[in-house]
């Protein structure tokens, strides 16, 4: 365990988390947009608004699920590796749970958006593959990058 003088604290770790998370969600939203019907039916302005709007929602969801995980299982975070793993796992699980619910509610109940025929969907739950993967890949990458700050010797940006 590190001594407190070398511990970067929680705020720098959260900064690193969001520094990866925000641009990654923005890129992902625009990259998988051709798998949604709006790509073929809406104007470029509506598509741009949807991408920015969804990215904003992604950031709020990501912050909320991380906070929920920290409150639920985060005792000892960020220093304790076991706490780090618990928080990371619960963050991904909560993000996936919300995504499955939100995609179902917005494609089936509200019909706020629709998948294009090219969108692969997961069997049984009907959630699009790319939004599902988004809530695994991005949080894991962002937490990995943020976690590097727990050991200042591993950082390249001194």
Buried (B, 14 or more C-beta within 10 A) or exposed (E): EEEEEEBBEBEBBBEBBBEBBBEBBBEBBBEBBEBBBBBEEBEEEEBEEBBEEBBBEBBEBBBBBBEBBBEEBBEEBBBBEEBBBBBBBBBBBBBBEBBBEBBBEEBEEEEEBBBBEEBEBBEEEEBBBBBBBBBBBBBBBBBEBBBBBBEEEEEEEE
